[in-house]
Amino acid sequence: MSSEGEKGSVVSSWSFREGVIFSILLVAAGFVVEAARGAQGVVLPPWPVNGIVLLVFSAYIVVVALVLRENSFFKWLGGIPLGLCLIIAIAVLSLFGGVLPQEEGAGPLWARTLRLNNVFSSWPFALTVFFFLFNLGLSLVWKTVPFRSSNLQFILFHAGFWIALACGLLGSADLQRVIIPLYEGRSTDRAYNAFSKAMIDLPFSIYLNDFRMEEYEPWLALYDPGKDQIEVDESGKRDGAAEGMMVSWQGVEVKVEKFFPFAVIDAGTGIPVPAETGRGVPYAFLSGKNDGKPFSGWVSTGSPFEKPAFVEVGDRLLILVNGSPKKFRSEVTIRSGEDGDGLSEALEVNKPVSIKGWKLYQMGYDEKSGRWSDLSLVEGVRDPWLPAVYLGFFMILAGNTLFFWKGIRKK
């Protein structure tokens, strides 16, 4: 009995020093596992196994917290000193995740050996987070049972943090991020999963009616074929072309006499004439001097169906460069089993459309074809655990609100 009492008294005196040692040993053990297993990392199970793991882990924490409440070792495991040390360990590991490239095969050899190039799926990170959740869960149960209204702020904040962290990590196994290639006039219900490098079936089909793009105004440039480079004008800017504008390089002065945002070549005269948006390309008529010698002519950006026009200036060329994309979107019709007529939507960057638990984002297009692209790349994201993570965030927000409200009332 005396030896057990002495052991309990020793453990009860544990504090930050033991927390630091425990955290260092925990991270070191994780690195040893990574080195021994060839840096394969932690593979989380998908639903429903991850849900069962979460329930069992939660139940285990509750039972341990209630049954071993007076145990000195578990008091230390659920105490503030160890919790702070584990938070610091997580922060240091996350720092590596922010500094080193997080890709397979990236980074120096030592980083790949310890899986610091994928630190958030590594054993050191997983072990540290596991014990942090255990620490946080113990303290949460102790504050909840028996319940006191004075502990509500603590319960809301820490329970929300626990839910958001646990569900965010375990739920990552069910996160799907796919690329859906769409072609104008065609429908598809298939998508490419870059992680598994396989095609998957979607619970809906998408028909691409039209891909549309708006561009900024094209800009004039002086191209040197011999050096294969574009010379920057004296202003150092890339202002969009407009009638009356003046541009100059060393020895070259140019004025834009005419500018058509969209034009086609007239079959009879061979001169560009204004056209509709979908048909034409930008044209500009230039006049100027090269070392005092006058010149003039039409320049155009060209298109996949038309060669670009340029003006020779000595051994260099005056060209019209396409402006960067301003906005692009896909006009689509989405059909699922319930709505045969389909849902007409416009997919844009950062403006997702939700359907059947998926969020669809405009991702890209055929950059060589530009606004004439008949290919649209759409990103599909499915994260069934996201509502649970949001619940955790809202509980944290509620806890913070209650904290400030209590502070105001005291004043």
C-alpha positions in Angstrom: 0.0 0.0 0.0 2.8 2.4 0.9 4.5 1.8 -2.5 1.2 2.6 -4.4 0.7 5.7 -2.3 4.3 6.9 -3.0 3.7 6.3 -6.7 0.5 8.3 -6.6 2.2 11.1 -4.8 5.0 11.2 -7.4 2.5 11.3 -10.3 0.4 14.0 -8.6 3.5 16.2 -8.6 3.9 16.0 -12.3 3.6 19.3 -14.2 5.0 21.1 -17.2 8.4 19.4 -17.1 6.8 15.9 -17.5 4.4 17.3 -20.1 7.4 18.5 -22.2 9.2 15.2 -21.8 6.0 13.3 -22.7 5.3 15.4 -25.8 8.9 15.1 -27.0 8.9 11.3 -26.6 5.5 11.1 -28.3 6.6 13.0 -31.4 9.9 11.0 -31.4 8.0 7.7 -31.3 5.9 8.9 -34.3 9.1 9.7 -36.2 10.5 6.2 -35.4 7.3 4.6 -36.7 7.5 6.7 -39.9 11.2 5.8 -40.5 10.5 2.1 -39.7 7.4 1.9 -42.1 9.0 3.8 -45.0 7.1 7.0 -44.3 3.8 5.5 -45.3 1.8 7.7 -42.9 -1.5 7.1 -41.3 -4.4 5.8 -43.5 -7.7 6.8 -41.9 -10.7 4.4 -42.5 -13.7 5.7 -44.4 -17.4 5.7 -43.3 -18.8 3.8 -41.4 -15.5 2.6 -39.7 -14.4 6.2 -38.8 -17.8 6.9 -37.3 -17.6 3.8 -35.1 -14.0 4.7 -34.1 -15.2 8.2 -33.0 -18.1 6.8 -31.0 -15.9 4.2 -29.2 -13.2 6.8 -28.5 -15.7 9.2 -27.1 -17.3 6.5 -24.9 -13.9 5.5 -23.7 -13.1 9.0 -22.7 -16.3 9.4 -20.8 -15.9 6.1 -18.9 -12.3 6.8 -18.0 -13.1 10.3 -16.9 -15.9 9.2 -14.6 -14.4 6.0 -13.2 -10.8 7.1 -12.8 -11.6 10.7 -11.8 -9.4 10.6 -8.7 -6.5 8.7 -10.3 -3.4 10.9 -10.2 -2.1 9.7 -13.5 -5.3 10.4 -15.4 -5.7 13.7 -13.6 -2.3 14.6 -15.1 -3.4 13.3 -18.5 -6.4 15.6 -18.5 -4.6 18.5 -16.9 -3.7 21.9 -18.3 0.2 21.4 -18.3 0.1 18.4 -20.6 -2.6 20.1 -22.8 -0.5 23.1 -23.3 2.6 21.0 -24.1 0.6 19.0 -26.7 -0.7 22.2 -28.3 2.9 23.5 -28.7 3.9 20.1 -30.2 1.0 20.4 -32.7 2.0 24.0 -33.5 5.6 23.0 -34.2 4.6 20.1 -36.5 2.1 22.5 -38.2 5.0 24.9 -38.7 6.8 22.2 -40.7 3.7 21.8 -42.7 3.6 25.5 -43.6 7.3 25.8 -44.4 8.0 22.5 -46.2 6.2 21.6 -49.5 3.4 19.2 -48.7 3.6 16.9 -51.7 4.6 13.2 -52.3 8.2 13.1 -53.2 8.8 16.8 -52.4 11.4 18.2 -50.0 14.8 17.0 -48.8 15.5 13.3 -48.0 15.3 13.8 -44.3 11.9 15.4 -44.6 10.6 12.6 -46.8 12.0 9.9 -44.4 10.1 11.5 -41.5 7.1 12.3 -43.7 7.4 16.0 -42.9 6.4 16.5 -46.6 2.9 15.2 -45.6 3.0 16.1 -41.9 -0.8 16.2 -41.4 -1.1 12.5 -42.3 2.1 11.5 -40.3 2.3 9.4 -37.2 3.8 12.2 -35.1 0.9 14.4 -35.9 -1.7 11.7 -35.4 -0.3 10.6 -32.0 -0.1 14.1 -30.7 -3.6 15.0 -31.8 -4.9 11.7 -30.4 -3.5 12.4 -26.9 -4.6 16.1 -27.1 -8.2 15.0 -27.9 -7.9 12.6 -25.0 -6.6 15.4 -22.7 -9.3 17.8 -23.8 -12.0 15.2 -23.6 -11.1 14.3 -20.0 -11.2 17.9 -18.8 -14.5 18.4 -20.7 -16.2 15.5 -19.0 -14.9 16.7 -15.6 -16.4 20.1 -16.2 -19.7 18.7 -17.5 -20.4 16.1 -14.8 -21.8 17.3 -12.5 -23.2 20.1 -14.6 -23.0 23.7 -13.3 -24.3 26.7 -15.3 -21.1 28.6 -14.4 -19.2 26.0 -16.6 -21.4 26.5 -19.7 -18.9 28.8 -21.4 -16.0 26.4 -20.9 -18.2 23.4 -22.1 -19.4 25.2 -25.3 -15.9 26.3 -26.3 -14.0 23.1 -25.5 -16.7 20.8 -26.8 -16.9 22.8 -30.0 -13.2 22.6 -30.4 -13.2 18.8 -29.7 -16.0 18.2 -32.2 -14.4 20.4 -35.0 -11.0 18.9 -34.6 -12.1 15.2 -34.2 -14.6 15.3 -37.1 -12.4 17.4 -39.3 -9.5 14.8 -39.0 -11.5 11.6 -39.1 -13.9 13.0 -41.7 -11.0 13.7 -44.1 -11.1 10.1 -45.1 -14.6 10.7 -46.7 -13.6 14.0 -48.4 -13.8 13.6 -52.2 -12.3 16.1 -54.5 -12.7 15.3 -58.2 -12.3 17.0 -61.6 -15.2 16.8 -64.1 -14.3 17.5 -67.7 -17.2 19.0 -69.6 -17.5 19.4 -73.4 -20.0 21.7 -75.1 -23.1 19.9 -76.3 -22.3 16.8 -74.3 -23.4 15.3 -70.9 -21.3 13.3 -68.4 -21.8 11.6 -65.0 -18.2 10.7 -64.6 -15.4 12.4 -62.7 -11.6 11.9 -62.2 -10.3 11.4 -58.7 -6.7 12.7 -58.7 -5.9 11.0 -55.3 -7.0 7.5 -56.3 -6.2 8.2 -60.0 -9.5 6.6 -61.0 -12.8 7.6 -62.6 -15.9 7.6 -60.4 -19.6 7.7 -61.0 -21.6 10.8 -59.9 -25.2 10.7 -58.6 -26.1 13.3 -61.2 -25.2 14.2 -64.8 -24.0 17.6 -66.1 -24.7 18.9 -69.6 -22.5 21.8 -70.8 -24.7 24.3 -72.8 -22.0 27.0 -73.3 -18.7 28.1 -72.0 -18.3 31.9 -71.8 -15.3 34.1 -71.0 -14.7 37.8 -70.6 -11.2 39.2 -71.0 -9.5 42.4 -70.2 -8.5 44.6 -73.1 -5.5 43.3 -75.2 -2.2 45.2 -75.0 0.4 46.3 -77.5 3.9 44.7 -77.3 7.1 44.8 -79.3 8.4 41.3 -79.9 12.0 40.5 -80.8 12.1 37.2 -82.7 15.9 36.9 -82.5 15.9 37.0 -78.7 12.4 35.4 -78.4 11.3 38.0 -75.9 8.8 40.8 -75.5 10.2 44.3 -74.8 8.5 46.4 -72.2 7.5 49.9 -73.3 9.0 52.9 -71.7 6.1 53.4 -69.3 6.6 49.9 -67.9 2.8 49.3 -67.9 0.5 47.0 -69.9 -2.4 49.3 -70.5 -5.3 47.9 -72.6 -5.4 49.1 -76.2 -7.7 52.0 -76.9 -8.2 54.5 -79.7 -5.8 57.5 -79.4 -3.4 55.9 -76.9 0.3 56.4 -77.4 2.9 53.8 -76.7 6.7 54.1 -77.1 9.8 52.0 -77.0 13.4 53.1 -77.6 13.4 54.5 -81.1 9.7 53.4 -81.7 6.6 55.6 -81.3 3.1 54.2 -81.9 -0.4 55.6 -81.9 -3.5 53.5 -81.9 -5.7 55.1 -84.7 -8.5 52.5 -84.5 -9.4 49.8 -82.1 -12.2 47.2 -82.5 -12.7 44.9 -79.5 -14.3 42.4 -81.9 -13.8 42.4 -85.6 -13.6 40.1 -88.7 -11.9 40.6 -92.1 -14.3 41.8 -94.7 -14.2 39.4 -97.6 -14.5 42.1 -100.2 -12.1 44.8 -98.9 -9.8 42.6 -96.7 -10.1 45.2 -94.0 -11.3 44.4 -90.4 -14.9 45.5 -89.6 -16.7 45.3 -86.3 -18.4 42.0 -85.5 -20.4 40.3 -82.8 -18.7 39.2 -79.6 -18.7 35.5 -80.4 -17.3 35.8 -83.9 -14.6 38.5 -83.8 -11.2 39.1 -82.4 -9.5 42.3 -81.3 -8.0 44.4 -84.1 -6.1 47.7 -83.9 -4.8 50.0 -86.7 -1.5 51.5 -85.7 0.6 54.3 -87.1 4.0 55.5 -85.9 7.7 56.0 -86.5 10.7 53.7 -86.2 13.9 55.8 -85.9 12.0 58.6 -87.8 10.6 56.3 -90.6 6.8 56.1 -90.7 4.9 52.9 -90.7 1.2 51.8 -90.3 -0.8 48.6 -90.3 -3.3 46.3 -88.6 -2.5 44.1 -85.7 -4.7 41.4 -84.1 -4.5 38.8 -81.4 -5.7 36.0 -83.7 -7.7 33.0 -82.6 -7.7 29.2 -83.1 -9.4 29.9 -86.4 -7.4 32.9 -87.6 -3.7 33.8 -87.7 -2.7 36.9 -85.7 -1.8 40.1 -87.6 1.4 42.0 -86.8 3.4 45.0 -88.1 7.1 44.7 -88.9 9.3 47.4 -87.3 12.8 46.7 -88.5 13.8 43.3 -87.2 11.1 43.4 -84.5 7.3 42.9 -84.6 4.4 45.0 -83.1 1.9 42.5 -81.8 -1.4 42.6 -80.0 -1.5 40.3 -76.9 -4.7 38.9 -75.5 -5.8 40.4 -72.2 -5.9 38.1 -69.2 -9.2 36.4 -68.3 -11.6 38.7 -66.3 -14.3 36.2 -65.7 -15.4 32.8 -67.1 -18.3 30.6 -66.4 -20.1 27.5 -67.6 -23.8 27.4 -68.5 -24.9 23.9 -67.5 -27.9 21.7 -66.9 -27.7 19.3 -64.0 -29.9 16.3 -63.9 -30.5 13.8 -61.1 -32.9 10.9 -60.7 -35.6 13.1 -59.2 -35.8 16.0 -61.6 -35.9 14.8 -65.2 -36.1 18.3 -66.6 -32.9 19.3 -65.0 -31.6 22.3 -63.1 -30.1 25.2 -65.2 -27.1 26.8 -63.4 -24.1 29.0 -64.1 -20.9 27.7 -62.6 -18.4 30.4 -61.7 -15.1 30.6 -59.8 -15.8 30.9 -56.0 -19.6 30.6 -56.6 -20.3 26.9 -56.1 -23.6 25.1 -56.9 -24.8 22.4 -54.5 -26.4 19.2 -55.7 -26.7 15.8 -54.0 -24.2 16.6 -51.2 -21.6 17.9 -53.8 -20.4 21.4 -54.4 -19.5 22.2 -58.0 -16.9 24.9 -58.8 -15.7 26.4 -62.1 -12.1 25.3 -62.2 -10.6 25.9 -65.6 -10.7 25.5 -69.4 -8.6 24.9 -72.4 -6.1 27.7 -72.1 -4.8 27.4 -75.6 -8.2 28.0 -77.0 -9.1 30.7 -74.6 -12.6 32.0 -74.9 -13.2 29.6 -77.8 -12.6 26.7 -75.5 -15.3 23.9 -75.8 -13.8 22.3 -72.7 -14.7 23.3 -69.2 -13.1 21.9 -66.1 -15.4 21.7 -63.0 -14.2 20.7 -59.6 -16.6 18.6 -57.5 -16.2 18.5 -53.7 -18.0 16.2 -51.3 -17.4 16.5 -47.5 -20.2 14.8 -45.5 -18.5 15.6 -42.2 -18.5 19.4 -42.9 -21.8 20.0 -41.0 -20.3 18.5 -37.9 -17.2 20.7 -38.2 -19.5 23.7 -38.6 -21.4 22.7 -35.5 -18.1 22.7 -33.6 -17.3 26.2 -34.9 -20.7 27.5 -33.9 -20.3 26.1 -30.4 -16.9 27.9 -30.2 -18.5 31.1 -31.3 -21.3 30.6 -28.7 -18.8 30.0 -26.0 -16.8 33.2 -26.9 -20.1 35.2 -27.1 -21.0 34.0 -23.6 -17.5 34.8 -22.3 -17.8 38.4 -23.5 -21.4 38.7 -22.3 -20.3 37.7 -18.8 -17.4 40.2 -18.9 -19.8 43.0 -19.9 -22.2 42.1 -17.1 -19.4 42.2 -14.5 -18.6 45.8 -15.6 
